[in-house]
Amino acid sequence: MFVTLKLSVLLAVTFVLALAFGHNIWAGFFSDSPEIIEKFASLTPFLAISITFDSVQGVLSGVVRGCGWQHLAVYANLATFYFIGMPIAGFLGFKLNLQAKGLWTGLICGLSMQASTLLLITLCRNWSKMDIPVNTEKETPVIV
């Protein structure tokens, strides 16, 4: 898990750096409009943060689900996205009129809380109980 987590974060940071230093180039691939390129530049930090948290969340979600704790992953998703992230996104985006930045801030809050919750689930589990004994007796093949 730690190796995969480190690799995922390394790849996310690499992509985020390429995005941060070349956001005008990336936006230029899709539009020649200076207004759209400027809007993309203002949203690039939100995209960078989302990519970073999502890379961590993806690995931790795989660990929790792979260990058979799907019910814990469901509860974490419900609590973090629908009870924390969505209300924050709605409040910031529509009530405070922050529009896309407010909605994305709510998404980032949900992602960060989800990653934190899944990390807490992963770290607080008793991994020695997860050890499955291996059959050390060698079976002799039957030749007929």
C-alpha positions in Angstrom: 0.0 0.0 0.0 2.8 2.4 0.9 4.6 1.8 -2.4 1.4 2.4 -4.4 0.6 5.5 -2.4 4.0 6.9 -2.9 3.9 6.2 -6.7 0.4 7.7 -7.0 1.4 10.9 -5.2 4.6 11.1 -7.3 2.7 10.8 -10.5 0.1 13.3 -9.3 2.7 15.8 -8.3 4.4 15.4 -11.6 1.2 16.0 -13.5 0.3 18.9 -11.2 3.6 20.6 -11.8 3.2 20.2 -15.6 -0.2 21.6 -15.3 0.8 24.5 -13.1 3.8 25.6 -15.1 2.1 25.0 -18.5 -1.5 25.9 -17.9 -1.6 28.4 -20.8 -0.2 25.7 -23.1 -2.8 23.2 -22.0 -5.6 25.6 -22.4 -4.3 26.7 -25.8 -4.8 23.1 -27.0 -8.5 23.5 -26.6 -9.2 27.2 -27.3 -7.6 30.3 -28.7 -9.8 32.6 -26.7 -7.8 34.7 -24.1 -10.8 34.8 -21.8 -11.1 31.0 -21.7 -7.4 30.7 -21.1 -7.6 33.2 -18.3 -10.5 31.4 -16.7 -8.6 28.1 -17.0 -5.6 29.7 -15.3 -7.8 30.9 -12.4 -9.2 27.4 -11.9 -5.8 25.6 -12.3 -5.0 25.6 -8.5 -8.4 23.9 -7.8 -7.6 21.3 -10.4 -4.2 20.7 -9.0 -5.5 20.2 -5.5 -8.3 17.9 -6.7 -5.8 15.7 -8.6 -3.5 15.4 -5.6 -6.3 14.4 -3.2 -7.9 12.1 -5.7 -4.7 10.2 -6.3 -4.4 9.5 -2.5 -8.1 8.7 -2.2 -8.0 6.2 -5.1 -5.3 4.1 -3.4 -6.9 4.2 0.0 -10.3 3.4 -1.4 -8.8 0.4 -3.2 -7.2 -0.8 0.1 -10.4 -0.5 2.1 -12.5 -2.2 -0.6 -9.8 -4.9 -1.3 -9.7 -5.9 2.4 -13.5 -6.5 2.3 -14.5 -3.4 4.2 -16.9 -2.2 1.4 -19.4 -1.1 4.0 -16.9 1.2 5.6 -16.1 2.7 2.2 -19.7 3.3 1.5 -20.2 5.1 4.8 -17.1 7.2 4.3 -18.3 8.2 0.8 -21.8 9.1 2.0 -20.6 11.1 5.0 -17.8 13.0 3.3 -19.3 13.8 -0.1 -23.0 14.0 0.5 -23.1 15.3 4.1 -19.9 17.5 4.0 -18.8 18.2 0.4 -22.1 18.8 -1.3 -23.5 21.2 1.3 -20.3 23.2 1.3 -20.3 23.3 -2.5 -23.9 24.4 -2.6 -23.4 27.1 0.0 -20.2 28.5 -1.5 -21.3 28.1 -5.1 -24.9 29.4 -4.9 -25.4 31.2 -1.6 -22.1 33.1 -1.6 -22.1 33.3 -5.4 -18.6 31.9 -5.9 -19.9 29.9 -8.8 -17.4 27.3 -10.2 -14.7 28.1 -7.5 -17.3 27.6 -4.7 -18.5 24.3 -6.2 -14.9 23.1 -6.7 -14.0 24.1 -3.2 -16.8 21.9 -1.9 -15.6 19.1 -4.0 -12.1 19.5 -2.6 -13.5 19.5 1.0 -15.3 16.3 0.2 -12.2 14.7 -1.4 -9.9 15.7 1.5 -12.4 14.4 4.1 -12.8 11.2 2.2 -9.1 10.7 1.9 -8.6 11.4 5.6 -11.4 9.1 6.6 -10.1 6.2 4.4 -6.6 6.8 5.8 -8.0 6.7 9.4 -9.8 3.5 8.6 -6.7 2.0 7.1 -4.4 3.0 10.0 -6.8 2.0 12.8 -7.3 -1.6 11.6 -5.6 -4.5 13.3 -3.5 -5.8 10.4 -2.2 -8.8 12.4 -5.8 -10.2 12.4 -5.8 -9.9 8.6 -2.9 -12.4 8.4 -4.1 -15.5 6.7 -2.1 -18.6 7.7 -0.4 -20.3 4.7 -0.5 -24.1 4.4 3.1 -25.2 4.9 2.4 -28.8 4.3 3.4 -29.8 0.8 0.9 -31.9 -1.0 2.4 -34.7 -3.2 0.9 -34.8 -6.6 -1.1 -37.9 -7.5 0.2 -39.5 -10.6 -2.2 -41.8 -12.3 
